[in-house]
Every structure is written in C-alpha cells, then in structure tokens.
Amino acid sequence: MSRNYSLEVEELTRKLQDLVIWKTNVGDPKKQMYKVLGISRPSHDAYLSDNDKVPLYIWNQLELLNSMPPHTLIETSFPKLVSESVSRANILSATIKSWEQLTGIPITTTKGTMFAGHFSPIKANQSLNKALEEDKSGVAFALMMEEYIETILSSKEISLSQLSDPNSSLFSTIKNYAQCKAFLSHKSVTESTDRFKEMCEKAIKFYKPESKVTQEYLKGTAIHLLMNAKKSFTDLRKYSIASSGKAIQASSLKLQDQIFVFESVSSLVEYSATLPDGFSLNLIRPKRIGDSFFALVAKSGGDIFLLSDKPDDSEFAKDFYSKRNDRYNIHRWDDTYFPYYIIPVSHDGKHLDTSDNVELSIYEGNGLNVVSHFNCLHSETILWFTFLIEECRNHLFAQENSAVPRLGFVGENSIPHPLLENKSESAKSLPSTLIASSSIEVKSAPELDRDNFLSHSPESAKFKAKNGWMEDMYSAQIDSSLLYIPSEISAPLALRDNRGSFGVSVVKPESGKGVALKSLPSTMIGTPEEIQKEADLIARYNKAQLIRANLKKDFIENRDKVEIQLIKLIKANLPNIVDQLVSLNHSYFSIAKNIVEIELAGELPENILRQVHVSKFEGHFDFRSTFTPLHKALKARDSKGNAFCVMTGEDYPSEMFYLNVSCIHDLEILTGLPRNKLPIQLQNWNARSDLVADSRSIHYDPIEDIRNPWDDFVFGFSIPLSKGFVLSRRKALGVKGRYSRPMDYFDSKDDSMMNFLLNNDEIRQKIRDNKIHGVSFRDYKGFAMRPKFSSFLQGWKNSCI
C-alpha cells in the first residue's frame, strides 16, 4: 500500500499545531513540520508535492513520531518548533490556550459552580487572572500554572489503552498538560522563575542562614507574598522628600538592617538626609500606640522618597473608634506584612495594652532609637520586604520624580504660638534638594468659616449647614492661638474661665471645667494640601469647642431674656391665636401640612402632629406650679394662684386651651412672624437636620456637629378662657357647629389631620419609603405614629402654665 506524505504530515500537524507560534502573519502549520523532521524547507515542500521523492528514513521518522505518546511527542518536538527568541508574552499566550484546552473553559471564566474538596478550574482562573493583572513579569502566573497542571494530572487515572487512543479524554488531557509544561519550560519563562527562586533563597538565607527554603514554599507562600507586595506597593502612600532631577541608579540600593522608631515625621525627615543610599524601615509612634504606622524611606543621591501604610482615617475618626475599642487597629495590624508584631503590646480583642516594663526602643551607636532588626523578623516578612523593595527599584525610581507628590508634614516650631519660644526651623542637616513642606498657614477664626471648609471638601456641600449663625456670633471673639496648637506644648491645652474672660492655659481642665482643645499631631503625613486640610479641620474643631462653651454660657445667661422677648411677640399676635383656638382650627396650628418642604429642608422634628387641646379648668392653678413670665404678660394668674381669662379678665375661667410647642415651626405660627424675625438662637430650635456627618465621615464638619444648647429651651403654651367668651367669639367668627372639647389624636376616630396624611399621595409614598421619619402605616385605619411620638402628650401639661 502506497503512503501519502501529505496525509501523514497532516496527522503530525494535528498533534503539534499548538506548538507553532507565529511572529507576524499566521500561515499553514503543516509547512513548519520540516523542523521536527530535521530537513530543509525546500525538501519538505518537494516531498509534499511528490511522494516518490520521500526517502525511506523520512518515512520511518514520520511513523515513529506519529506513534509516540502525546507527552513524548511534545517533549521531542517543542525545542525544534519553538525558538528561544520567542517573547515571554507569546509564550504565556500559548500557555493560556493550552490551559483552556486542558480545563475545557476559557481563562476569563471566573464564576460558576464549585465543589468543596475538588479542584476548581474556575477558582484557579481567578488566581491566574489576578496574577496576570498584578505581576507583569509572569513569574506568579508561571509558578501557579505549574501547580495547577500537576494537580489536574494527579487526579486522573492513567491506563495504557486510553493513552494509546487519540480520541480518549485522557489522551487529550496528557497532550494539553505536556503543552503547558513545555511552554513553562521555555527560556523566557524559566529565566524569570529561576531568578525569582534565587532571590527568595538569598533574601531568607542572608538574614536567617539556618532556614530551609523548599520548592513547595517558593511555589506557594512566596508567590502569595509576591502578589501581596505588588498590590501593597500600589496601595501605599508615596511622597517625595527631596528631588535632584537626575537619573537614579536603583539596582545597587540595599536595605538597612536596623528598624528605627520616631515620634514625629519631622524627625524622620531630618534623619533621612543623613541616610546612606538605600532603604530604611521606620516606625512612627503617635501618643496612641494603636495608631502607629510604618514609613519606608528610599534614598538615592539627592532623591529621597517615603512610602507609608498610614491609614486614611482622620484624627477625629480615630478618636471616635478608640472610644469604644482598638479593634480597628488590631484588624489593620493583622491584615498586613508590615511587622507590627515588634511593638510590645498585648490585646484582648478590644484594647491594646503596653507593658510599663517593656522598652519600645533602645539606643544604638548612631543615637537613634531602634525598635528591632530585620534578622529578628519572620521569614515571610523578610521575603515580603524583598519583593516590595524590588517594586521600588522597578517603578518608584524608574518614573519621573514629578509623578510622586511632595511630602507635607508638621515641622517643629513651624507654628507660631505665644506659649512657645519660637525658633526658626533648622535646615543645616536637610538636603538642598528638599521639596517636602512643613509649613502650615495659620488662619483666623473668621477665616475658618464654612466656605474654607468646603474649599477642602466641595462634596460636603450636600450636607445641611444649620449652625452658621454660631460662627457669625462668636468667631470674632476667638484668638488664633486657641486654634492651631503645636504638639510641642506637652500638657493638654485648655480654655479656662477666669473671672468671666477666657484665657489660654496649659493646665488640664478639671472635670466639667474648661474646654479641652486638640493639638496638631506631629505624626500627620500627606501632601502639603492634605496636611493643610487636616490642620484647618483640627483648628475648626477647636473653634467649635470654643463656640460650644460660649453657647452654653449664653443659654444660661440669656434664657429668661429670650423667653420674655418671645412672649412679647406672642402677646402681639394673641388675638389672632385666640380666634384660631376657639374656632378649633386644628389645621392652622399643624406643621404636617408643610411636611414635604420641612423634610427636604432637613428640619423635620420628632413629632409632626398638632391640634388644639382643650380641657375643663377649675379656675385656679396648682399651688405647686411656678409663676412664669407668660402668666405675668398675659395677666392669666395672680400671686395667689387665681386664674383669669386672658381676653376678658374674667375670673374662674372654665376652659384651658393647650398647644404643643416644641420646634421653630410652632413659634412661627404663634408669633405670626418668619423665623428670621425671631431670636437667632431659636431660628433652628429643635429642627436639626439629620443630614449631619459624624466624626467618622470624610464630610465631618465640627461646627455642624455642635448641639445647640438652646434645643433644651422649653416653652409651654396654655391660656385660660371663659366659656362665655369662647361661645360669643365663635358666634362672632361665624363658626358653625356645636362647641365641644376636641379629642386627642390618639382617641379620635375621625380626625381631619390624620385624613390629610392618609389621603396625600406624595406624603404616603414618602412614609412608605421611610423618607419621612416619625410616622408609619400600621394597624389603626392603616396609619399609626411611632411609639416614641406618643409619649409627648404624657408630659405636655407639665411644661405649660
């Protein structure tokens, strides 16, 4: 039987076509098989055209190749078909194709069903995609792939019958496994992986000569550390301390063995100028040890960079978290390879405790505090830093210095203050190429207004601003020395009331006395703009503390004056109020009719329901009640406790009309005036917006966080009227219907205001969406008030005259 060269080459091509990598245009892989046969291209083309020209040894070679098991055929043919000059990118692309054939799913498939205890190609795809994205060297991908293909092959039961059957699934599995294995053995891949393994061994052996580095460790833990280091380098804050503008040779930079500790960033910046070229790890230790963070200084000639893992939390967010526990720091320490375990603290899952018997650092020959050495760290930490430093060499020093922002910090003596003997900042030991900035622009209290706050945080404008009047009232009285407080003032700076005037003091205020102010931490780190923003926020916080103290004082001293002023305004509008009361015009006193506008303005009070309340009155007050300014202004009561009709002066009136007065909207109704005509302290009385960011938020505004002490202002409104006046006035007003005392909301079965709320589609929808708080649809007629709002009726008589 005659043999066909072309057909036999096609069969060989079908088995080896995935090994053919095209540099430019894709051609016919059959024409590349001459490389496997060891003949010239012209001879191969001639044999394809004429079977008679094929020599016997070629026929024998074809027969041998086509009879080989798949893995043997690929191992034999790969060096002949794939040149060493093929790029790593092309090799990895071919490996991915073989992987997809091996698993039967595209490498982009990262979601699907996975079974516990079984190898999952989907989960493997997740790791491989992450490796391709984060590690451009291909080392992580190659080492992961080696592990995965071995796992797949080891799960198969191999039989000779299947191995010799080209149509069996095992034959295909072994073929694709062999292809992946062959591509991973290519020079472009092995050079990188071998260099990686050598680097790992050298790094660990250098610091820990007795340690053993196994292949399993390199392919498992080491790869995880490499990936984490690459991601960490991307996530770490990076700043430029000094810049020479010259090219940097980073290949020879070494890591310093000592790990130093500093209590201020300015000390670290000064120290960085004396460093030899290389990398130095430093611990920045604030007053609250849990907020410690690391700073890696990288120096080459006149170029100095700083990388830090300092969290983004503001000083106020950290204060908030620490009031409860230190878990936020414990989690941060546990989720990183920075060696926080060198800090001698213990914790019970909530709080960090520093032993008084443990020194945090020791002095060494250079006069700096040393907290540890690299040879004392865990092997994983050493290897992780090796990878991190490699990233610095490859990327930090490779890019233009202008791509890294300047470092900003709070320098010693950089903030003028009357309690300090100010000195000019020393620059003798600092490099001439220094571009880091330690200056803080000190602003006056009026300059630290809402507009200045929004200039740093424009997106915070979406939050309501209700306390601007407080700034207008007190800003001019606040000294700048109480706002920007340097950390050099060792004792807590406080505000003390000295015979009616506020003054600066470094004595810690006693409980309930004075105002504790916040200094600018010397451990702040960021760009100059970020440092100025944080400094302004701390200064605004101190301003808020001073305003809060003044407000409390104002409330105590002027509460009676404001009440009298309010009573005069109500007295001027009393005839109109009385007409609405005797008419039992509930809707006139209701604020729910404007509920949508009130909600949008962020001024919805706790209780939105209003009506006229009337009770039978015996004509005299309880002797235990207090004679109030309202009694006197309306002549509703004499010194003996007898009551009089406020309109006619008739004694022993039988009707007492009550109103619930608990927010600014009620005062507007009672006085008949817009809020801007009312005392400024009450213009937002109990109408505080819910849209106020707390100290954990990036939108935190300390001024808006002030609780107005005037919200504790209590104003009760009730007036006695004679039955005769009520009936005659109702008749004069043309009020139809029989007069009877109205029932409360909670007793009424047919209330007009309830019907208003029920029948207003817009309000109903907002209540359903929980956008209007304080009311909900429930049992009673499909509507009910939340329990906390039903309690106000129990005590309203106690707040009335």
C-alpha positions in Angstrom: 0.0 0.0 0.0 1.4 3.4 -1.0 1.9 6.0 1.7 0.9 9.7 1.4 3.4 12.1 2.8 1.0 15.0 2.9 -1.6 13.0 4.9 0.9 11.7 7.4 2.3 15.2 7.9 -1.2 16.5 8.4 -1.7 13.9 11.2 1.5 15.0 12.8 0.5 18.7 12.4 -2.8 18.0 14.2 -0.9 16.8 17.2 1.7 19.6 17.2 -0.1 22.6 15.7 -0.5 24.3 19.1 3.3 24.5 19.4 3.6 26.6 16.3 3.9 30.3 17.3 3.8 32.9 14.5 5.7 36.1 14.9 3.7 38.1 12.4 1.2 36.6 9.9 -0.4 33.2 10.6 0.5 30.6 8.0 -0.1 26.9 7.4 1.4 25.0 10.4 1.9 21.9 8.1 4.7 23.7 6.4 6.5 24.1 9.7 6.8 20.4 10.3 10.2 20.3 8.4 11.7 21.5 11.7 10.5 18.4 13.5 11.7 16.1 10.7 15.1 17.8 10.6 15.0 18.6 6.9 15.2 21.8 4.9 12.1 23.8 3.9 12.6 23.3 0.1 12.9 19.5 0.6 9.8 19.5 2.7 7.8 21.4 0.1 9.1 19.0 -2.6 8.0 15.9 -0.6 4.5 17.4 -0.1 4.2 17.7 -3.9 5.7 14.2 -4.8 5.6 11.2 -2.6 8.2 9.4 -4.7 10.9 11.8 -3.7 10.5 11.0 0.1 13.5 8.9 1.3 12.9 5.8 3.5 14.4 7.3 6.6 11.8 10.2 6.4 9.0 7.6 6.2 10.5 5.8 9.2 10.8 9.1 11.1 7.2 10.0 10.4 6.0 6.7 11.5 8.0 6.9 14.7 6.7 10.4 15.5 3.1 9.6 14.9 3.3 6.5 17.1 4.8 8.4 20.1 2.6 9.0 23.2 1.5 12.7 23.3 3.8 13.8 26.1 6.8 12.2 24.5 6.0 13.7 21.1 5.6 17.2 22.6 8.8 17.0 24.6 10.7 15.9 21.5 9.2 18.5 19.1 9.0 21.6 21.3 12.7 22.6 21.1 12.6 22.3 17.4 9.3 24.2 16.8 9.7 26.9 19.4 12.7 29.2 19.2 14.4 30.6 22.3 13.9 34.1 20.8 10.1 33.9 21.2 8.9 36.6 23.5 7.6 35.8 27.0 4.2 37.4 26.1 3.8 35.0 23.2 4.8 32.0 25.3 2.3 33.0 28.1 -0.4 33.5 25.5 0.2 30.0 24.1 0.2 28.6 27.7 -3.2 30.1 28.3 -4.5 28.5 25.1 -3.3 25.1 26.3 -4.7 25.7 29.7 -8.1 26.4 28.3 -8.0 23.2 26.3 -6.9 21.3 29.4 -9.8 22.6 31.6 -12.4 23.0 28.9 -13.3 26.6 29.9 -11.9 30.0 28.9 -9.5 31.5 31.4 -11.8 34.5 31.6 -14.5 32.3 33.2 -14.2 33.2 36.9 -17.8 32.5 38.1 -19.6 29.2 38.3 -20.3 26.2 40.4 -17.5 24.9 42.6 -17.5 21.9 44.8 -15.7 21.6 48.2 -12.8 19.2 48.2 -12.4 19.2 44.5 -10.0 21.1 42.3 -11.9 24.0 40.7 -10.6 25.4 37.3 -12.9 28.4 38.0 -11.1 29.2 41.2 -7.8 28.6 39.6 -8.8 31.1 36.8 -9.5 33.7 39.5 -5.9 33.4 40.8 -4.4 33.3 37.3 -6.2 36.4 36.2 -5.1 38.2 39.3 -1.5 37.1 38.7 -1.6 38.3 35.0 -3.1 41.6 36.1 -0.7 42.4 39.0 2.5 40.7 38.0 3.7 41.7 34.6 6.8 39.6 34.9 4.8 36.4 34.5 6.6 34.7 37.4 3.5 34.3 39.6 1.4 33.1 36.7 4.0 30.5 35.6 4.5 29.1 39.1 0.8 29.0 39.8 0.3 27.2 36.4 2.9 24.6 37.3 1.0 23.7 40.5 -2.4 23.7 38.8 -1.5 21.4 35.9 0.2 18.9 38.2 -2.9 18.9 40.4 -5.1 18.2 37.4 -2.9 15.4 36.1 -2.6 13.7 39.5 -6.4 13.5 39.8 -6.5 11.3 36.6 -6.3 7.5 36.4 -3.9 6.6 33.6 -4.4 3.4 31.6 -2.4 2.2 28.6 -5.5 1.7 26.5 -6.6 5.3 26.9 -3.1 6.6 26.5 -2.8 5.0 23.0 -6.3 6.1 21.9 -6.1 9.6 20.3 -9.9 10.0 20.8 -9.9 9.4 24.6 -10.2 12.2 27.1 -7.0 11.1 28.9 -5.0 11.4 25.6 -6.2 15.0 25.2 -5.5 15.7 28.9 -2.0 14.5 28.7 -1.4 16.3 25.4 -2.5 19.6 26.8 -0.7 19.0 30.1 2.5 18.4 28.2 2.0 21.5 26.1 1.6 23.7 29.2 4.6 22.0 30.8 6.7 22.6 27.6 5.7 26.3 27.3 6.5 26.9 31.0 10.0 25.4 30.4 10.8 28.0 27.8 13.8 30.1 28.4 11.9 33.4 28.6 9.9 31.9 31.5 12.5 29.9 33.3 14.9 32.8 33.4 12.3 34.8 35.4 11.3 32.0 37.7 14.8 30.9 38.4 15.8 34.5 39.2 12.8 34.7 41.5 13.7 31.5 43.3 17.3 32.6 43.7 16.2 36.0 45.1 13.9 34.3 47.6 16.6 31.9 48.8 19.3 34.7 49.1 16.9 37.0 51.0 16.0 34.5 53.6 19.4 32.9 53.9 21.0 36.3 54.3 19.0 37.1 57.5 18.3 33.5 58.6 21.1 31.2 57.4 19.6 28.2 59.3 16.3 28.5 57.4 15.3 25.9 54.8 13.7 27.1 51.6 11.7 24.3 49.9 10.3 24.3 46.4 6.8 24.0 47.9 7.4 27.2 49.9 8.6 29.0 46.8 5.6 27.9 44.7 3.1 28.6 47.5 3.9 31.1 50.2 6.5 33.0 48.2 4.0 33.6 45.3 1.4 34.9 47.7 4.0 37.3 49.2 5.0 38.5 45.8 1.4 39.2 44.8 0.7 41.0 48.1 3.9 43.1 47.8 2.9 44.2 44.3 -0.5 45.2 45.5 0.8 46.9 48.6 3.3 48.9 46.6 0.3 50.2 44.5 -1.7 51.0 47.6 1.0 52.5 49.8 1.1 56.3 50.0 4.2 57.6 48.2 5.8 61.0 48.7 8.9 62.8 47.6 11.1 64.4 50.4 13.9 65.6 48.1 14.5 65.6 44.4 17.6 66.3 42.4 16.1 65.9 39.0 18.9 63.5 38.0 18.7 59.9 36.7 18.7 57.4 39.6 20.6 54.1 39.7 18.5 51.9 41.9 19.9 48.4 41.2 22.6 48.7 44.0 20.3 50.1 46.7 20.3 47.9 49.8 18.0 47.5 52.8 19.3 48.8 56.2 19.1 46.2 58.9 18.0 48.5 61.8 14.4 49.4 62.2 14.1 52.9 63.8 11.2 54.5 65.7 10.3 58.2 65.6 7.6 60.2 67.5 7.4 62.8 64.8 7.5 62.9 61.0 9.8 66.0 61.1 12.4 64.0 63.0 12.3 61.3 60.3 12.6 63.9 57.5 15.7 65.3 59.2 17.2 61.9 59.7 16.5 60.9 56.1 19.1 63.4 54.9 21.9 61.6 56.8 20.9 58.1 55.5 23.3 56.3 53.1 21.7 55.4 49.8 19.3 52.5 50.2 16.1 51.6 52.1 15.3 52.2 55.7 12.2 51.0 57.6 10.9 53.3 60.3 8.1 53.1 62.8 6.1 56.3 63.5 4.8 56.1 67.0 1.9 58.5 68.0 0.7 59.1 71.5 -2.0 56.4 71.0 0.2 53.4 70.2 -2.5 51.6 68.2 -2.3 54.4 65.6 1.4 53.6 64.9 2.3 53.2 61.3 5.4 52.4 59.2 7.4 54.7 56.8 9.8 53.2 54.3 12.5 55.7 53.3 14.1 55.1 49.9 17.2 57.2 49.1 19.5 57.5 46.1 21.8 60.5 46.0 19.7 63.7 46.1 16.4 61.9 45.7 14.5 60.7 48.8 11.1 59.1 48.7 8.8 58.0 51.5 6.3 55.2 51.4 3.8 54.8 54.2 0.9 52.5 55.3 -0.7 55.2 57.4 -4.5 54.7 57.1 -6.7 57.3 55.6 -8.8 57.8 58.8 -8.8 61.4 60.0 -7.7 62.2 63.5 -11.4 62.5 64.5 -12.3 59.2 63.0 -9.5 57.5 65.1 -10.7 59.3 68.2 -14.2 58.0 67.6 -13.1 54.4 67.1 -10.8 54.4 70.1 -13.5 55.4 72.5 -15.0 52.0 72.0 -12.1 49.7 71.4 -8.9 49.3 69.4 -10.2 46.6 67.1 -9.9 48.9 64.1 -6.1 48.9 64.7 -5.9 45.2 65.5 -7.5 44.3 62.2 -5.2 46.7 60.4 -2.1 45.1 62.0 -3.3 41.6 61.3 -4.0 42.3 57.6 -0.5 43.4 56.6 3.0 42.1 56.4 4.4 45.2 58.0 6.0 43.9 61.2 3.6 45.4 63.8 4.3 42.4 66.0 7.6 44.0 67.0 5.6 46.5 69.1 5.5 45.1 72.6 1.7 45.3 73.2 -0.9 42.8 74.1 -4.6 42.8 73.4 -7.8 41.0 74.4 -9.5 41.5 71.1 -10.6 45.0 72.0 -7.9 47.0 73.7 -4.2 47.4 73.3 -2.0 47.4 76.4 1.6 48.4 76.6 3.6 47.0 79.5 5.3 49.6 81.6 8.2 47.2 82.0 8.9 46.9 78.3 11.1 49.4 76.5 9.8 50.2 73.0 13.2 51.0 71.7 16.9 51.0 72.5 19.7 53.4 71.7 22.4 52.4 69.3 25.7 53.9 68.1 24.1 56.4 65.8 22.0 58.0 68.6 18.7 56.9 67.1 16.0 54.8 68.7 16.0 51.2 67.3 12.9 49.1 67.8 14.1 45.9 66.1 16.4 44.4 63.3 15.5 42.6 60.1 17.1 39.4 61.3 14.6 39.3 64.1 11.6 39.3 61.8 9.7 36.4 60.4 10.9 34.8 57.2 7.6 35.8 55.5 8.1 39.5 56.5 11.7 39.4 55.2 10.7 37.9 51.9 7.7 40.3 51.5 10.0 43.3 52.0 12.4 41.9 49.4 9.6 41.9 46.9 8.4 45.4 48.0 11.9 46.9 47.6 12.2 45.2 44.2 9.0 47.0 43.2 10.5 50.3 44.4 13.6 49.7 42.3 11.5 48.8 39.2 8.8 51.5 39.5 9.5 54.2 42.1 12.9 55.2 40.9 12.1 54.5 37.2 9.4 57.1 36.9 9.8 60.9 36.9 10.1 62.4 40.3 7.3 64.8 39.5 4.9 61.8 39.4 5.2 61.4 43.2 3.6 64.2 45.2 5.6 66.3 47.7 5.6 65.3 51.3 3.7 67.5 53.7 4.1 67.3 57.5 4.0 69.4 60.6 7.5 70.6 61.4 8.9 71.5 64.8 8.4 75.2 65.7 6.7 75.7 62.3 3.6 77.1 64.0 3.9 80.3 65.9 2.4 80.3 69.4 2.6 82.6 72.4 3.3 79.7 74.8 6.4 78.7 72.8 9.8 80.4 72.3 9.6 80.2 68.5 12.8 79.3 66.7 13.5 79.3 63.0 13.3 75.8 61.5 16.8 74.4 61.2 17.8 73.5 57.7 21.5 72.7 58.3 21.1 68.9 58.1 18.5 68.9 55.4 19.4 68.4 51.8 19.4 71.3 49.4 17.1 69.3 47.2 14.4 69.2 49.9 10.9 69.7 48.5 8.9 68.5 51.4 6.9 71.2 53.1 6.4 71.6 56.9 4.7 74.9 56.8 1.1 75.4 58.0 -0.9 78.5 57.1 -2.4 79.8 60.3 -5.9 81.2 59.7 -8.0 83.4 62.0 -11.3 82.2 63.4 -13.4 84.2 60.9 -11.3 82.7 58.0 -12.1 79.2 59.2 -15.6 79.5 58.0 -17.9 77.1 56.1 -16.5 78.3 52.8 -13.0 77.5 53.8 -14.2 74.0 54.9 -15.9 73.4 51.6 -12.8 74.6 49.7 -11.1 71.5 51.0 -14.1 69.2 50.7 -16.5 70.5 48.0 -18.6 67.3 48.0 -19.6 68.1 51.6 -21.9 70.8 50.4 -24.6 68.1 50.1 -24.9 68.1 53.9 -27.1 70.7 55.6 -25.4 73.7 57.3 -27.5 74.9 60.2 -25.0 76.4 62.6 -23.6 79.2 60.5 -25.2 81.8 62.9 -23.0 80.4 65.7 -19.9 81.3 63.8 -21.2 84.7 62.9 -21.9 85.3 66.6 -18.6 84.2 68.2 -15.9 84.0 65.5 -14.6 87.5 66.1 -14.1 86.7 69.9 -11.7 83.7 69.3 -7.9 84.1 69.4 -6.0 82.2 66.7 -3.6 80.8 69.4 -6.5 78.7 70.5 -7.0 77.1 67.1 -3.6 75.9 65.8 -1.9 74.3 68.8 1.6 72.9 68.2 2.3 69.4 69.6 5.4 70.8 71.4 3.1 72.0 74.1 3.4 68.9 76.2 0.5 69.4 78.6 -3.1 69.5 77.1 -4.0 73.0 76.2 -7.3 74.1 77.8 -9.6 77.0 77.9 -10.4 78.3 81.4 -12.9 80.8 82.6 -11.0 83.4 84.6 -13.5 85.8 86.2 -15.7 85.9 83.2 -13.0 86.0 80.5 -11.5 83.2 78.5 -7.7 82.7 78.6 -5.1 80.2 77.4 -3.9 77.6 79.9 -1.7 74.5 79.7 -3.3 73.1 82.8 -5.6 70.2 82.2 -9.2 71.3 82.9 -10.9 69.8 85.9 -14.0 67.7 85.3 -16.7 69.9 84.0 -14.5 73.0 83.9 -12.7 74.4 80.9 -12.6 73.3 77.3 -10.2 70.6 76.1 -8.6 71.6 72.8 -6.8 69.4 70.2 -3.2 70.0 69.2 -1.8 69.3 65.7 -0.2 65.8 65.8 3.4 65.7 64.8 2.7 62.4 63.1 0.5 63.8 60.4 1.6 62.8 56.9 0.3 63.6 53.4 0.7 66.1 50.7 1.0 69.7 51.8 -2.6 70.3 50.7 -3.8 67.3 52.8 -1.8 68.5 55.8 -3.3 72.0 55.5 -6.8 70.4 55.2 -6.3 68.3 58.3 -4.8 71.3 60.2 -7.7 73.5 59.2 -10.2 70.8 60.3 -8.5 70.5 63.7 -8.5 74.2 64.1 -12.2 74.3 63.1 -12.8 71.6 65.8 -11.1 73.8 68.4 -13.2 76.7 67.1 -16.3 74.6 67.6 -15.3 73.7 71.1 -15.0 77.4 72.0 -18.3 78.2 70.3 -19.9 75.3 72.2 -18.6 76.8 75.5 -19.9 80.2 74.6 -23.3 78.9 73.6 -23.7 77.1 76.9 -22.9 80.3 78.7 -25.2 82.3 76.5 -28.1 79.8 77.1 -27.7 80.0 80.9 -27.4 83.8 81.0 -30.0 84.8 78.3 -32.6 82.1 78.5 -35.0 84.3 80.5 -34.4 87.3 78.3 -35.2 85.3 75.1 -38.3 83.9 76.7 -39.6 87.3 77.6 -38.8 88.5 74.0 -40.7 85.6 72.7 -43.7 86.2 75.0 -43.9 89.8 73.8 -44.1 88.6 70.2 -46.8 86.1 71.0 -48.8 88.6 73.0 -48.8 90.9 70.0 -50.3 88.1 67.9 -52.6 86.8 70.7 -55.9 88.0 69.2 -55.3 86.0 66.1 -54.1 83.0 68.0 -57.2 83.1 70.3 -59.5 83.3 67.3 -57.9 80.1 65.8 -58.1 78.4 69.2 -61.7 79.0 69.9 -62.5 78.1 66.3 -60.8 74.7 66.9 -58.9 75.3 63.7 -56.5 72.4 64.0 -55.0 72.8 60.6 -53.9 76.3 61.4 -51.5 75.0 64.1 -50.5 71.9 62.1 -47.0 71.7 60.7 -47.7 68.5 58.9 -49.3 70.4 56.0 -45.8 71.5 55.1 -44.2 68.2 55.9 -42.7 67.7 52.4 -40.9 71.1 52.5 -39.8 70.6 56.1 -38.4 67.2 55.2 -36.5 68.5 52.2 -35.0 71.3 54.3 -33.8 68.7 56.8 -35.9 70.3 59.6 -38.4 67.5 60.5 -38.9 67.5 64.3 -39.6 64.3 66.2 -43.3 64.9 66.5 -45.2 66.2 63.4 -48.8 66.0 64.7 -50.5 69.1 66.0 -54.0 70.0 67.2 -55.8 72.3 69.6 -56.2 70.6 73.0 -58.9 71.8 75.4 -59.6 70.7 79.0 -62.1 71.7 81.6 -60.5 74.1 84.1 -61.4 74.7 87.7 -60.3 78.3 87.7 -57.1 78.1 89.7 -53.6 76.8 89.3 -52.0 74.1 91.3 -50.2 75.8 94.1 -47.0 73.8 93.4 -46.7 75.3 89.8 -44.3 78.2 89.2 -45.4 81.7 88.3 -43.9 82.3 84.8 -43.3 85.3 82.7 -46.1 84.2 80.4 -48.5 84.4 83.4 -47.5 87.9 84.0 -47.5 89.1 80.4 -51.0 87.7 79.7 -52.3 88.5 83.2 -53.5 84.9 83.4 -52.7 84.5 87.1 -52.2 86.5 90.2 -49.8 86.0 93.1 -52.4 83.8 95.0 -52.7 81.3 92.1 -56.1 82.5 90.9 -56.7 82.3 87.1 -58.3 84.9 84.8 -59.5 84.8 81.2 -56.7 86.3 79.2 -59.1 88.1 76.9 -61.8 89.5 79.3 -60.1 89.3 82.7 -63.0 87.3 84.0 -62.0 85.1 87.0 -62.6 81.4 87.3 -62.4 80.6 83.5 -63.7 77.1 82.7 -61.7 76.4 79.6 -58.0 75.8 79.2 -56.6 75.7 75.7 -53.2 74.0 75.2 -50.8 73.8 72.2 -47.8 71.5 71.7 -44.9 74.0 71.2 -41.7 72.1 70.6 -39.9 73.5 67.5 -39.3 76.6 65.4 -42.3 75.9 63.2 -44.6 76.2 66.2 -43.0 79.5 67.1 -43.6 80.9 63.6 -47.3 80.0 63.9 -47.6 81.5 67.4 -45.8 84.8 66.7 -47.1 85.1 63.1 -43.5 86.0 62.1 -41.0 84.3 59.8 -38.0 82.8 61.6 -35.6 85.5 60.6 -37.6 87.9 62.8 -37.3 85.6 65.9 -34.3 85.4 68.3 -31.4 84.0 66.4 -30.8 81.3 69.0 -34.2 79.8 68.3 -34.3 80.0 64.5 -33.4 76.3 64.2 -34.9 75.3 67.6 -35.4 71.5 67.6 -35.4 71.4 63.8 -31.9 70.0 63.5 -31.1 68.2 60.2 -30.5 64.5 60.1 -28.0 65.2 57.3 -25.1 65.9 59.6 -21.9 63.9 59.1 -20.4 62.4 62.2 -16.7 62.3 63.1 -16.1 59.0 61.2 -17.1 60.6 57.9 -14.8 62.4 55.4 -17.5 65.1 55.4 -17.3 65.8 59.1 -17.7 69.4 60.0 -17.1 70.1 63.7 -19.2 73.3 63.6 -22.3 71.4 62.3 -21.7 68.8 64.9 -22.4 71.3 67.7 -25.6 70.5 69.5 -27.4 73.8 70.1 -28.0 74.1 73.9 -31.0 76.2 73.0 -32.7 73.0 71.9 -33.2 72.4 75.7 -35.3 75.5 75.8 -38.8 74.6 77.0 -41.8 76.8 76.2 -45.3 75.7 77.3 -48.3 77.5 75.9 -51.7 77.3 77.5 -54.3 80.0 78.1 -57.4 80.1 80.2 -60.6 81.4 78.6 -64.1 81.8 79.9 -66.8 79.6 78.5 -68.9 82.8 77.7 -66.0 84.3 75.7 -65.5 81.1 73.8 -69.1 80.8 72.7 -69.5 84.5 71.9 -66.3 84.7 69.9 -67.2 81.6 67.9 -70.5 83.1 67.1 -68.8 86.4 66.0 -66.4 84.5 63.8 -69.3 82.6 62.2 -68.0 79.2 63.3 -70.8 76.7 62.6 -71.4 73.6 64.7 -71.8 72.8 68.3 -68.8 73.6 70.5 -67.3 70.6 72.2 -63.8 69.9 73.5 -61.8 68.0 70.8 -60.4 64.6 71.5 -56.7 63.9 71.2 -55.2 62.2 68.1 -54.9 59.0 70.0 -58.6 59.0 70.9 -60.1 60.4 67.7 -61.8 58.1 65.2 -62.2 60.7 62.5 -59.5 63.3 62.6 -59.0 65.8 59.7 -55.2 65.9 60.0 -55.0 62.1 60.0 -57.1 62.1 56.9 -54.8 64.7 55.4 -51.8 62.5 56.0 -53.6 59.4 54.7 -55.0 61.0 51.6 -51.9 62.9 50.4 -50.3 60.6 47.9 -46.9 62.3 48.0 -46.7 62.0 51.8 -48.0 58.4 51.8 -45.3 57.4 49.4 -42.5 59.2 51.3 -43.7 57.5 54.5 -43.6 54.1 52.8 -40.1 54.8 51.5 -39.1 55.7 55.1 -38.1 59.2 53.8 -40.3 60.9 56.3 -39.5 59.7 59.8 -41.8 59.6 62.8 -44.9 58.1 61.1 -45.6 54.7 59.7 -48.6 52.8 58.2 -49.8 50.2 60.6 -53.0 48.9 62.3 -55.2 51.9 63.1 -57.0 52.9 59.9 -53.9 51.9 58.1 -51.9 54.6 59.9 -50.2 55.0 63.2 -47.5 57.1 64.9 -44.3 55.5 66.1 -44.4 54.9 69.9 -41.7 57.4 70.8 -44.0 60.2 69.5 -47.0 59.1 71.6 -45.1 60.0 74.8 -45.2 63.7 74.3 -48.8 64.1 75.4 -48.0 62.5 78.8 -45.9 65.4 79.9 -47.1 68.4 77.9 -49.2 69.8 80.7 -46.1 69.9 83.0 -44.5 72.3 80.5 -47.5 74.5 80.3 -48.6 77.2 82.7 
